Amino acid sequence: MSQVLDTPPPTTAPTTPADVDLAALAARHGLSVSGARPTLPEYVRQLWDRRHFIAAFSTAKLTAQYSQAKLGQLWQVMNPLLNAAVYFLIFGVLLGTKDGVPDYVPFLVTGVFIWTFTQSSILAGTRAISGNLGLVRALHFPRAALPISFCLQQLQQLLFSMGALVVILLAFGVPVAASWLLALPVLVLQFTFNAGVSLMMARVGAKTPDVAQLMPFVLRTWMYTSGVMWSIDHLLAKHGDWPAWVGPVLQANPPAVYIDLMRFALIDSFHGSQLPPHVWALATGWALLAGVGGFIYFWKAEETYGRG
């Protein structure tokens, strides 16, 4: 006779801590997910709390930029001046863009300095996350601090260049005027625009680092359409057969708006008739659109930076 072995009925496993609702437990003790994206107001508050870090980081990067060069910080002024000299030779002399433009050298140097501010800010912003992954992964801080600090670094560099620009203006007979004070709101609006675009490109560059290799070509093309080396109103007057939409598009181009506003502020021979209609509203609109839009666009991917 075979022996039948009865299988004992399954017993219920005792309750373990894993069975507890961890989300409720975390909420009860005031815990939150590490690296989770904060709300937008909280994110702004965190960023403001780290304003001293942003200022110190940008100053340190600026100081270290030319620390190995014998001329040191002098290159902050020499680089845009040398660019202006090359553009003067190629565009002003060989291509004749200086013809009919009063005070062409101040006109050109102002355009180069203001454009360089935008170009350098966007290039630095594109690499702000992908080029600082060690810092991003090691410390917890609002990631927007990085592209904003790089824009602040470029603003500080522009202020060094503005000192050289003042010398050039005086050397070419441009008088000091009350309109020079308009340079301050122009720089505030341009910085806001630059920071917004840099934040957008920082998110794109964090996901697709190859974009950083493409941006110099995009920015070079953008420069040639921004009236850096030539006068937009002179060009439009010369090519009256162009489609009607070309003029407004060129004049509403954001870098061109800030360049022309700075020329209007600093150069007495650059008149208001050379500015597009409602130019201050246009400059403010671009700054708000890029600044607010870029900030929100960057914030929405806050928890993804430095991962993967």
Phi and psi restraints in degrees (value plus and minus 20) as a CYANA .aco file:
   2 SER   PHI     -96.9   -56.9
   2 SER   PSI     127.5   167.5
   3 GLN   PHI    -110.8   -70.8
   3 GLN   PSI     107.8   147.8
   4 VAL   PHI    -116.4   -76.4
   4 VAL   PSI     104.8   144.8
   5 LEU   PHI    -117.5   -77.5
   5 LEU   PSI      98.9   138.9
   6 ASP   PHI    -102.2   -62.2
   6 ASP   PSI     108.3   148.3
   7 THR   PHI    -100.7   -60.7
   7 THR   PSI     104.8   144.8
   8 PRO   PHI     -85.8   -45.8
   8 PRO   PSI     124.3   164.3
   9 PRO   PHI     -82.3   -42.3
   9 PRO   PSI     127.2   167.2
  10 PRO   PHI     -83.4   -43.4
  10 PRO   PSI     122.1   162.1
  11 THR   PHI    -122.8   -82.8
  11 THR   PSI     131.2   171.2
  12 THR   PHI     -97.0   -57.0
  12 THR   PSI     108.5   148.5
  13 ALA   PHI     -87.5   -47.5
  13 ALA   PSI     123.0   163.0
  14 PRO   PHI     -85.6   -45.6
  14 PRO   PSI     132.0   172.0
  15 THR   PHI     -87.3   -47.3
  15 THR   PSI     112.1   152.1
  16 THR   PHI    -134.9   -94.9
  16 THR   PSI     144.9   184.9
  17 PRO   PHI     -79.6   -39.6
  17 PRO   PSI     -43.4    -3.4
  18 ALA   PHI     -87.6   -47.6
  18 ALA   PSI     -42.8    -2.8
  19 ASP   PHI     -97.2   -57.2
  19 ASP   PSI     -32.2     7.8
  20 VAL   PHI     -95.0   -55.0
  20 VAL   PSI     125.8   165.8
  21 ASP   PHI     -87.1   -47.1
  21 ASP   PSI      82.2   122.2
  22 LEU   PHI     -85.5   -45.5
  22 LEU   PSI     -53.5   -13.5
  23 ALA   PHI     -83.7   -43.7
  23 ALA   PSI     -62.7   -22.7
  24 ALA   PHI     -87.0   -47.0
  24 ALA   PSI     -57.6   -17.6
  25 LEU   PHI     -84.8   -44.8
  25 LEU   PSI     -62.8   -22.8
  26 ALA   PHI     -84.8   -44.8
  26 ALA   PSI     -61.5   -21.5
  27 ALA   PHI     -84.8   -44.8
  27 ALA   PSI     -56.3   -16.3
  28 ARG   PHI     -86.7   -46.7
  28 ARG   PSI     -49.7    -9.7
  29 HIS   PHI    -123.2   -83.2
  29 HIS   PSI      -9.6    30.4
  30 GLY   PHI      52.1    92.1
  30 GLY   PSI       6.3    46.3
  31 LEU   PHI    -113.1   -73.1
  31 LEU   PSI     134.4   174.4
  32 SER   PHI    -157.8  -117.8
  32 SER   PSI     143.2   183.2
  33 VAL   PHI     -87.3   -47.3
  33 VAL   PSI     110.4   150.4
  34 SER   PHI     -86.9   -46.9
  34 SER   PSI     108.7   148.7
  35 GLY   PHI      62.9   102.9
  35 GLY   PSI     -16.2    23.8
  36 ALA   PHI     -88.8   -48.8
  36 ALA   PSI     128.9   168.9
  37 ARG   PHI     -91.9   -51.9
  37 ARG   PSI     105.2   145.2
  38 PRO   PHI     -95.4   -55.4
  38 PRO   PSI     149.1   189.1
  39 THR   PHI     -85.2   -45.2
  39 THR   PSI     140.8   180.8
  40 LEU   PHI     -81.4   -41.4
  40 LEU   PSI     -66.1   -26.1
  41 PRO   PHI     -81.0   -41.0
  41 PRO   PSI     -59.1   -19.1
  42 GLU   PHI     -86.2   -46.2
  42 GLU   PSI     -57.0   -17.0
  43 TYR   PHI     -84.8   -44.8
  43 TYR   PSI     -62.1   -22.1
  44 VAL   PHI     -82.5   -42.5
  44 VAL   PSI     -61.0   -21.0
  45 ARG   PHI     -84.3   -44.3
  45 ARG   PSI     -62.9   -22.9
  46 GLN   PHI     -81.8   -41.8
  46 GLN   PSI     -60.1   -20.1
  47 LEU   PHI     -85.3   -45.3
  47 LEU   PSI     -61.3   -21.3
  48 TRP   PHI     -85.0   -45.0
  48 TRP   PSI     -58.2   -18.2
  49 ASP   PHI     -82.8   -42.8
  49 ASP   PSI     -43.6    -3.6
  50 ARG   PHI    -124.4   -84.4
  50 ARG   PSI       2.2    42.2
  51 ARG   PHI     -81.1   -41.1
  51 ARG   PSI     -54.1   -14.1
  52 HIS   PHI     -89.5   -49.5
  52 HIS   PSI     -56.4   -16.4
  53 PHE   PHI     -84.0   -44.0
  53 PHE   PSI     -62.6   -22.6
  54 ILE   PHI     -81.2   -41.2
  54 ILE   PSI     -65.7   -25.7
  55 ALA   PHI     -85.5   -45.5
  55 ALA   PSI     -64.4   -24.4
  56 ALA   PHI     -87.1   -47.1
  56 ALA   PSI     -59.1   -19.1
  57 PHE   PHI     -85.4   -45.4
  57 PHE   PSI     -63.1   -23.1
  58 SER   PHI     -86.0   -46.0
  58 SER   PSI     -60.1   -20.1
  59 THR   PHI     -86.1   -46.1
  59 THR   PSI     -61.0   -21.0
  60 ALA   PHI     -84.5   -44.5
  60 ALA   PSI     -61.5   -21.5
  61 LYS   PHI     -84.7   -44.7
  61 LYS   PSI     -58.5   -18.5
  62 LEU   PHI     -85.7   -45.7
  62 LEU   PSI     -61.7   -21.7
  63 THR   PHI     -86.8   -46.8
  63 THR   PSI     -58.3   -18.3
  64 ALA   PHI     -98.5   -58.5
  64 ALA   PSI     -34.5     5.5
  65 GLN   PHI     -79.1   -39.1
  65 GLN   PSI     -62.8   -22.8
  66 TYR   PHI    -138.0   -98.0
  66 TYR   PSI       7.8    47.8
  67 SER   PHI     -86.9   -46.9
  67 SER   PSI     -44.5    -4.5
  68 GLN   PHI    -110.4   -70.4
  68 GLN   PSI     -29.3    10.7
  69 ALA   PHI    -105.9   -65.9
  69 ALA   PSI     125.2   165.2
  70 LYS   PHI     -87.2   -47.2
  70 LYS   PSI     -54.1   -14.1
  71 LEU   PHI    -103.2   -63.2
  71 LEU   PSI     -27.3    12.7
  72 GLY   PHI      37.1    77.1
  72 GLY   PSI    -152.2  -112.2
  73 GLN   PHI     -88.6   -48.6
  73 GLN   PSI     -29.9    10.1
  74 LEU   PHI     -81.0   -41.0
  74 LEU   PSI     -45.7    -5.7
  75 TRP   PHI     -87.0   -47.0
  75 TRP   PSI     -39.1     0.9
  76 GLN   PHI     -81.3   -41.3
  76 GLN   PSI     -50.7   -10.7
  77 VAL   PHI    -115.9   -75.9
  77 VAL   PSI     -55.3   -15.3
  78 MET   PHI     -86.7   -46.7
  78 MET   PSI     -59.1   -19.1
  79 ASN   PHI     -78.6   -38.6
  79 ASN   PSI     -74.7   -34.7
  80 PRO   PHI     -86.7   -46.7
  80 PRO   PSI     -51.0   -11.0
  81 LEU   PHI     -86.2   -46.2
  81 LEU   PSI     -61.3   -21.3
  82 LEU   PHI     -86.2   -46.2
  82 LEU   PSI     -58.5   -18.5
  83 ASN   PHI     -80.6   -40.6
  83 ASN   PSI     -64.2   -24.2
  84 ALA   PHI     -81.6   -41.6
  84 ALA   PSI     -58.7   -18.7
  85 ALA   PHI     -84.3   -44.3
  85 ALA   PSI     -62.0   -22.0
  86 VAL   PHI     -84.5   -44.5
  86 VAL   PSI     -65.0   -25.0
  87 TYR   PHI     -84.2   -44.2
  87 TYR   PSI     -55.8   -15.8
  88 PHE   PHI     -83.1   -43.1
  88 PHE   PSI     -62.9   -22.9
  89 LEU   PHI     -86.0   -46.0
  89 LEU   PSI     -67.5   -27.5
  90 ILE   PHI     -96.6   -56.6
  90 ILE   PSI     -71.4   -31.4
  91 PHE   PHI    -108.2   -68.2
  91 PHE   PSI     -66.3   -26.3
  92 GLY   PHI     -89.0   -49.0
  92 GLY   PSI     -64.6   -24.6
  93 VAL   PHI    -112.0   -72.0
  93 VAL   PSI     -76.6   -36.6
  94 LEU   PHI     -90.8   -50.8
  94 LEU   PSI     -61.7   -21.7
  95 LEU   PHI    -115.8   -75.8
  95 LEU   PSI     -27.7    12.3
  96 GLY   PHI      53.2    93.2
  96 GLY   PSI       4.4    44.4
  97 THR   PHI     -91.8   -51.8
  97 THR   PSI     -31.4     8.6
  98 LYS   PHI     -99.9   -59.9
  98 LYS   PSI     -33.9     6.1
  99 ASP   PHI     -84.1   -44.1
  99 ASP   PSI     105.3   145.3
 100 GLY   PHI      61.9   101.9
 100 GLY   PSI     -17.2    22.8
 101 VAL   PHI    -127.5   -87.5
 101 VAL   PSI      88.9   128.9
 102 PRO   PHI     -84.6   -44.6
 102 PRO   PSI     128.1   168.1
 103 ASP   PHI      31.1    71.1
 103 ASP   PSI      31.9    71.9
 104 TYR   PHI     -82.7   -42.7
 104 TYR   PSI     -58.9   -18.9
 105 VAL   PHI     -83.7   -43.7
 105 VAL   PSI     -71.0   -31.0
 106 PRO   PHI     -78.7   -38.7
 106 PRO   PSI     -57.5   -17.5
 107 PHE   PHI     -78.8   -38.8
 107 PHE   PSI     -67.9   -27.9
 108 LEU   PHI     -89.4   -49.4
 108 LEU   PSI     -67.4   -27.4
 109 VAL   PHI     -83.4   -43.4
 109 VAL   PSI     -60.2   -20.2
 110 THR   PHI     -79.8   -39.8
 110 THR   PSI     -65.9   -25.9
 111 GLY   PHI     -81.8   -41.8
 111 GLY   PSI     -62.6   -22.6
 112 VAL   PHI     -85.2   -45.2
 112 VAL   PSI     -64.9   -24.9
 113 PHE   PHI     -83.5   -43.5
 113 PHE   PSI     -65.3   -25.3
 114 ILE   PHI     -89.8   -49.8
 114 ILE   PSI     -59.6   -19.6
 115 TRP   PHI     -85.0   -45.0
 115 TRP   PSI     -61.5   -21.5
 116 THR   PHI     -78.9   -38.9
 116 THR   PSI     -55.4   -15.4
 117 PHE   PHI     -79.2   -39.2
 117 PHE   PSI     -67.8   -27.8
 118 THR   PHI     -88.1   -48.1
 118 THR   PSI     -66.7   -26.7
 119 GLN   PHI     -80.5   -40.5
 119 GLN   PSI     -68.3   -28.3
 120 SER   PHI     -86.5   -46.5
 120 SER   PSI     -56.2   -16.2
 121 SER   PHI     -83.9   -43.9
 121 SER   PSI     -63.6   -23.6
 122 ILE   PHI     -89.9   -49.9
 122 ILE   PSI     -61.6   -21.6
 123 LEU   PHI     -82.1   -42.1
 123 LEU   PSI     -64.7   -24.7
 124 ALA   PHI     -86.2   -46.2
 124 ALA   PSI     -58.7   -18.7
 125 GLY   PHI     -84.2   -44.2
 125 GLY   PSI     -56.7   -16.7
 126 THR   PHI     -80.3   -40.3
 126 THR   PSI     -54.0   -14.0
 127 ARG   PHI    -119.1   -79.1
 127 ARG   PSI     -13.9    26.1
 128 ALA   PHI     -80.4   -40.4
 128 ALA   PSI     -61.0   -21.0
 129 ILE   PHI    -111.1   -71.1
 129 ILE   PSI     -72.5   -32.5
 130 SER   PHI     -83.4   -43.4
 130 SER   PSI     -47.4    -7.4
 131 GLY   PHI    -111.6   -71.6
 131 GLY   PSI     -21.5    18.5
 132 ASN   PHI    -152.6  -112.6
 132 ASN   PSI      19.8    59.8
 133 LEU   PHI     -83.3   -43.3
 133 LEU   PSI     -53.1   -13.1
 134 GLY   PHI     -81.0   -41.0
 134 GLY   PSI     -64.0   -24.0
 135 LEU   PHI     -88.7   -48.7
 135 LEU   PSI     -60.8   -20.8
 136 VAL   PHI     -83.0   -43.0
 136 VAL   PSI     -60.4   -20.4
 137 ARG   PHI    -102.3   -62.3
 137 ARG   PSI     -40.6    -0.6
 138 ALA   PHI    -108.7   -68.7
 138 ALA   PSI     -52.1   -12.1
 139 LEU   PHI    -142.9  -102.9
 139 LEU   PSI     130.6   170.6
 140 HIS   PHI    -120.4   -80.4
 140 HIS   PSI      95.6   135.6
 141 PHE   PHI    -181.2  -141.2
 141 PHE   PSI     141.0   181.0
 142 PRO   PHI     -82.2   -42.2
 142 PRO   PSI     102.0   142.0
 143 ARG   PHI     -85.7   -45.7
 143 ARG   PSI     -41.8    -1.8
 144 ALA   PHI     -82.9   -42.9
 144 ALA   PSI     -37.8     2.2
 145 ALA   PHI     -80.8   -40.8
 145 ALA   PSI     -50.5   -10.5
 146 LEU   PHI     -90.6   -50.6
 146 LEU   PSI     -77.9   -37.9
 147 PRO   PHI     -81.5   -41.5
 147 PRO   PSI     -54.2   -14.2
 148 ILE   PHI     -87.2   -47.2
 148 ILE   PSI     -59.7   -19.7
 149 SER   PHI     -86.8   -46.8
 149 SER   PSI     -54.4   -14.4
 150 PHE   PHI     -88.1   -48.1
 150 PHE   PSI     -56.6   -16.6
 151 CYS   PHI     -86.4   -46.4
 151 CYS   PSI     -58.7   -18.7
 152 LEU   PHI     -85.4   -45.4
 152 LEU   PSI     -56.3   -16.3
 153 GLN   PHI     -80.6   -40.6
 153 GLN   PSI     -64.3   -24.3
 154 GLN   PHI     -88.5   -48.5
 154 GLN   PSI     -51.6   -11.6
 155 LEU   PHI     -85.6   -45.6
 155 LEU   PSI     -63.0   -23.0
 156 GLN   PHI     -81.7   -41.7
 156 GLN   PSI     -59.0   -19.0
 157 GLN   PHI     -86.7   -46.7
 157 GLN   PSI     -58.3   -18.3
 158 LEU   PHI     -82.2   -42.2
 158 LEU   PSI     -58.7   -18.7
 159 LEU   PHI     -83.6   -43.6
 159 LEU   PSI     -56.1   -16.1
 160 PHE   PHI     -81.0   -41.0
 160 PHE   PSI     -64.6   -24.6
 161 SER   PHI     -85.6   -45.6
 161 SER   PSI     -53.4   -13.4
 162 MET   PHI     -82.8   -42.8
 162 MET   PSI     -50.1   -10.1
 163 GLY   PHI     -82.3   -42.3
 163 GLY   PSI     -63.0   -23.0
 164 ALA   PHI     -86.7   -46.7
 164 ALA   PSI     -55.2   -15.2
 165 LEU   PHI     -83.7   -43.7
 165 LEU   PSI     -60.5   -20.5
 166 VAL   PHI     -80.4   -40.4
 166 VAL   PSI     -62.2   -22.2
 167 VAL   PHI     -81.9   -41.9
 167 VAL   PSI     -62.2   -22.2
 168 ILE   PHI     -84.4   -44.4
 168 ILE   PSI     -63.0   -23.0
 169 LEU   PHI     -78.8   -38.8
 169 LEU   PSI     -67.2   -27.2
 170 LEU   PHI     -86.8   -46.8
 170 LEU   PSI     -57.8   -17.8
 171 ALA   PHI     -85.2   -45.2
 171 ALA   PSI     -49.8    -9.8
 172 PHE   PHI    -119.1   -79.1
 172 PHE   PSI      -1.2    38.8
 173 GLY   PHI      60.5   100.5
 173 GLY   PSI      -5.3    34.7
 174 VAL   PHI    -101.8   -61.8
 174 VAL   PSI     100.4   140.4
 175 PRO   PHI     -97.9   -57.9
 175 PRO   PSI     133.2   173.2
 176 VAL   PHI     -88.1   -48.1
 176 VAL   PSI     115.0   155.0
 177 ALA   PHI    -161.6  -121.6
 177 ALA   PSI     140.2   180.2
 178 ALA   PHI     -82.4   -42.4
 178 ALA   PSI     -45.5    -5.5
 179 SER   PHI     -84.5   -44.5
 179 SER   PSI     -36.5     3.5
 180 TRP   PHI     -80.6   -40.6
 180 TRP   PSI     -45.8    -5.8
 181 LEU   PHI     -84.6   -44.6
 181 LEU   PSI     -41.9    -1.9
 182 LEU   PHI     -87.2   -47.2
 182 LEU   PSI     -35.2     4.8
 183 ALA   PHI     -81.9   -41.9
 183 ALA   PSI     -51.1   -11.1
 184 LEU   PHI     -84.6   -44.6
 184 LEU   PSI     -73.3   -33.3
 185 PRO   PHI     -84.4   -44.4
 185 PRO   PSI     -50.3   -10.3
 186 VAL   PHI     -82.7   -42.7
 186 VAL   PSI     -64.8   -24.8
 187 LEU   PHI     -85.7   -45.7
 187 LEU   PSI     -57.1   -17.1
 188 VAL   PHI     -83.3   -43.3
 188 VAL   PSI     -65.7   -25.7
 189 LEU   PHI     -86.2   -46.2
 189 LEU   PSI     -62.1   -22.1
 190 GLN   PHI     -86.9   -46.9
 190 GLN   PSI     -59.0   -19.0
 191 PHE   PHI     -81.6   -41.6
 191 PHE   PSI     -61.8   -21.8
 192 THR   PHI     -82.8   -42.8
 192 THR   PSI     -63.5   -23.5
 193 PHE   PHI     -82.6   -42.6
 193 PHE   PSI     -68.5   -28.5
 194 ASN   PHI     -79.6   -39.6
 194 ASN   PSI     -63.7   -23.7
 195 ALA   PHI     -83.4   -43.4
 195 ALA   PSI     -60.2   -20.2
 196 GLY   PHI     -83.6   -43.6
 196 GLY   PSI     -66.4   -26.4
 197 VAL   PHI     -86.0   -46.0
 197 VAL   PSI     -57.4   -17.4
 198 SER   PHI     -83.3   -43.3
 198 SER   PSI     -59.6   -19.6
 199 LEU   PHI     -83.9   -43.9
 199 LEU   PSI     -62.0   -22.0
 200 MET   PHI     -79.9   -39.9
 200 MET   PSI     -68.5   -28.5
 201 MET   PHI     -89.9   -49.9
 201 MET   PSI     -47.7    -7.7
 202 ALA   PHI     -84.5   -44.5
 202 ALA   PSI     -60.8   -20.8
 203 ARG   PHI     -87.2   -47.2
 203 ARG   PSI     -63.8   -23.8
 204 VAL   PHI     -83.6   -43.6
 204 VAL   PSI     -64.2   -24.2
 205 GLY   PHI     -87.1   -47.1
 205 GLY   PSI     -49.8    -9.8
 206 ALA   PHI     -87.6   -47.6
 206 ALA   PSI     -55.0   -15.0
 207 LYS   PHI    -105.1   -65.1
 207 LYS   PSI     -56.6   -16.6
 208 THR   PHI    -150.3  -110.3
 208 THR   PSI      66.3   106.3
 209 PRO   PHI     -79.8   -39.8
 209 PRO   PSI     -43.3    -3.3
 210 ASP   PHI     -83.8   -43.8
 210 ASP   PSI     -38.2     1.8
 211 VAL   PHI     -79.5   -39.5
 211 VAL   PSI     -52.0   -12.0
 212 ALA   PHI     -80.9   -40.9
 212 ALA   PSI     -48.7    -8.7
 213 GLN   PHI     -96.9   -56.9
 213 GLN   PSI     -45.2    -5.2
 214 LEU   PHI    -105.6   -65.6
 214 LEU   PSI     -49.2    -9.2
 215 MET   PHI     -79.6   -39.6
 215 MET   PSI     -58.3   -18.3
 216 PRO   PHI     -77.0   -37.0
 216 PRO   PSI     -55.8   -15.8
 217 PHE   PHI     -91.9   -51.9
 217 PHE   PSI     -60.0   -20.0
 218 VAL   PHI     -83.1   -43.1
 218 VAL   PSI     -65.0   -25.0
 219 LEU   PHI     -88.9   -48.9
 219 LEU   PSI     -54.5   -14.5
 220 ARG   PHI     -84.2   -44.2
 220 ARG   PSI     -61.6   -21.6
 221 THR   PHI     -84.2   -44.2
 221 THR   PSI     -62.3   -22.3
 222 TRP   PHI     -81.5   -41.5
 222 TRP   PSI     -58.8   -18.8
 223 MET   PHI     -81.6   -41.6
 223 MET   PSI     -61.9   -21.9
 224 TYR   PHI     -88.5   -48.5
 224 TYR   PSI     -36.8     3.2
 225 THR   PHI    -122.6   -82.6
 225 THR   PSI     -11.8    28.2
 226 SER   PHI    -129.1   -89.1
 226 SER   PSI     -10.7    29.3
 227 GLY   PHI      47.1    87.1
 227 GLY   PSI      11.9    51.9
 228 VAL   PHI     -90.3   -50.3
 228 VAL   PSI     -66.0   -26.0
 229 MET   PHI    -123.0   -83.0
 229 MET   PSI     -26.3    13.7
 230 TRP   PHI    -163.2  -123.2
 230 TRP   PSI     140.8   180.8
 231 SER   PHI    -108.0   -68.0
 231 SER   PSI     105.0   145.0
 232 ILE   PHI     -84.5   -44.5
 232 ILE   PSI     -64.0   -24.0
 233 ASP   PHI     -88.0   -48.0
 233 ASP   PSI     -54.2   -14.2
 234 HIS   PHI     -85.9   -45.9
 234 HIS   PSI     -60.9   -20.9
 235 LEU   PHI     -85.4   -45.4
 235 LEU   PSI     -61.8   -21.8
 236 LEU   PHI     -87.0   -47.0
 236 LEU   PSI     -57.4   -17.4
 237 ALA   PHI     -86.7   -46.7
 237 ALA   PSI     -53.4   -13.4
 238 LYS   PHI     -94.3   -54.3
 238 LYS   PSI     -52.8   -12.8
 239 HIS   PHI    -133.9   -93.9
 239 HIS   PSI      49.2    89.2
 240 GLY   PHI     -91.2   -51.2
 240 GLY   PSI     -31.6     8.4
 241 ASP   PHI    -107.7   -67.7
 241 ASP   PSI     -19.1    20.9
 242 TRP   PHI     -88.9   -48.9
 242 TRP   PSI     135.4   175.4
 243 PRO   PHI     -76.6   -36.6
 243 PRO   PSI     130.3   170.3
 244 ALA   PHI     -82.7   -42.7
 244 ALA   PSI     -45.8    -5.8
 245 TRP   PHI     -98.9   -58.9
 245 TRP   PSI     -36.6     3.4
 246 VAL   PHI     -83.4   -43.4
 246 VAL   PSI     -66.0   -26.0
 247 GLY   PHI     -78.4   -38.4
 247 GLY   PSI     -74.9   -34.9
 248 PRO   PHI     -78.8   -38.8
 248 PRO   PSI     -56.1   -16.1
 249 VAL   PHI     -86.4   -46.4
 249 VAL   PSI     -65.0   -25.0
 250 LEU   PHI     -84.1   -44.1
 250 LEU   PSI     -61.1   -21.1
 251 GLN   PHI     -93.1   -53.1
 251 GLN   PSI     -49.0    -9.0
 252 ALA   PHI    -107.8   -67.8
 252 ALA   PSI     -23.0    17.0
 253 ASN   PHI     -77.7   -37.7
 253 ASN   PSI     103.0   143.0
 254 PRO   PHI     -72.7   -32.7
 254 PRO   PSI     -70.1   -30.1
 255 PRO   PHI     -79.9   -39.9
 255 PRO   PSI     -57.0   -17.0
 256 ALA   PHI     -84.0   -44.0
 256 ALA   PSI     -56.9   -16.9
 257 VAL   PHI     -82.1   -42.1
 257 VAL   PSI     -68.0   -28.0
 258 TYR   PHI     -91.4   -51.4
 258 TYR   PSI     -55.1   -15.1
 259 ILE   PHI     -84.5   -44.5
 259 ILE   PSI     -67.3   -27.3
 260 ASP   PHI     -86.9   -46.9
 260 ASP   PSI     -56.0   -16.0
 261 LEU   PHI     -84.5   -44.5
 261 LEU   PSI     -59.3   -19.3
 262 MET   PHI     -88.1   -48.1
 262 MET   PSI     -59.0   -19.0
 263 ARG   PHI     -83.7   -43.7
 263 ARG   PSI     -61.2   -21.2
 264 PHE   PHI     -82.5   -42.5
 264 PHE   PSI     -56.8   -16.8
 265 ALA   PHI     -91.8   -51.8
 265 ALA   PSI     -56.7   -16.7
 266 LEU   PHI    -121.8   -81.8
 266 LEU   PSI     -49.8    -9.8
 267 ILE   PHI    -129.3   -89.3
 267 ILE   PSI      97.8   137.8
 268 ASP   PHI     -89.4   -49.4
 268 ASP   PSI     -42.2    -2.2
 269 SER   PHI    -103.6   -63.6
 269 SER   PSI     -26.9    13.1
 270 PHE   PHI    -113.6   -73.6
 270 PHE   PSI      89.8   129.8
 271 HIS   PHI    -116.9   -76.9
 271 HIS   PSI     142.8   182.8
 272 GLY   PHI     -82.5   -42.5
 272 GLY   PSI     -43.8    -3.8
 273 SER   PHI     -86.6   -46.6
 273 SER   PSI     -37.4     2.6
 274 GLN   PHI    -107.4   -67.4
 274 GLN   PSI     -24.3    15.7
 275 LEU   PHI    -111.6   -71.6
 275 LEU   PSI     130.8   170.8
 276 PRO   PHI     -89.4   -49.4
 276 PRO   PSI     139.7   179.7
 277 PRO   PHI     -81.0   -41.0
 277 PRO   PSI     125.1   165.1
 278 HIS   PHI      33.2    73.2
 278 HIS   PSI      25.3    65.3
 279 VAL   PHI     -85.7   -45.7
 279 VAL   PSI     -57.1   -17.1
 280 TRP   PHI     -89.2   -49.2
 280 TRP   PSI     -57.7   -17.7
 281 ALA   PHI     -85.1   -45.1
 281 ALA   PSI     -57.2   -17.2
 282 LEU   PHI     -85.9   -45.9
 282 LEU   PSI     -64.7   -24.7
 283 ALA   PHI     -84.2   -44.2
 283 ALA   PSI     -61.4   -21.4
 284 THR   PHI     -86.8   -46.8
 284 THR   PSI     -61.2   -21.2
 285 GLY   PHI     -82.4   -42.4
 285 GLY   PSI     -64.2   -24.2
 286 TRP   PHI     -82.9   -42.9
 286 TRP   PSI     -60.8   -20.8
 287 ALA   PHI     -83.3   -43.3
 287 ALA   PSI     -65.1   -25.1
 288 LEU   PHI     -89.3   -49.3
 288 LEU   PSI     -61.9   -21.9
 289 LEU   PHI     -82.2   -42.2
 289 LEU   PSI     -68.7   -28.7
 290 ALA   PHI     -93.0   -53.0
 290 ALA   PSI     -63.0   -23.0
 291 GLY   PHI     -84.9   -44.9
 291 GLY   PSI     -73.5   -33.5
 292 VAL   PHI     -91.2   -51.2
 292 VAL   PSI     -67.0   -27.0
 293 GLY   PHI     -82.1   -42.1
 293 GLY   PSI     -63.6   -23.6
 294 GLY   PHI     -85.6   -45.6
 294 GLY   PSI     -58.1   -18.1
 295 PHE   PHI     -84.8   -44.8
 295 PHE   PSI     -65.4   -25.4
 296 ILE   PHI     -86.9   -46.9
 296 ILE   PSI     -60.9   -20.9
 297 TYR   PHI     -81.3   -41.3
 297 TYR   PSI     -61.6   -21.6
 298 PHE   PHI     -88.5   -48.5
 298 PHE   PSI     -63.7   -23.7
 299 TRP   PHI     -81.4   -41.4
 299 TRP   PSI     -54.3   -14.3
 300 LYS   PHI     -84.0   -44.0
 300 LYS   PSI     -39.7     0.3
 301 ALA   PHI    -130.4   -90.4
 301 ALA   PSI      -0.5    39.5
 302 GLU   PHI     -73.6   -33.6
 302 GLU   PSI     -61.7   -21.7
 303 GLU   PHI     -97.3   -57.3
 303 GLU   PSI     -26.6    13.4
 304 THR   PHI    -115.7   -75.7
 304 THR   PSI     -34.4     5.6
 305 TYR   PHI     -90.0   -50.0
 305 TYR   PSI     111.3   151.3
 306 GLY   PHI      65.9   105.9
 306 GLY   PSI     -17.2    22.8
 307 ARG   PHI    -124.8   -84.8
 307 ARG   PSI     131.8   171.8
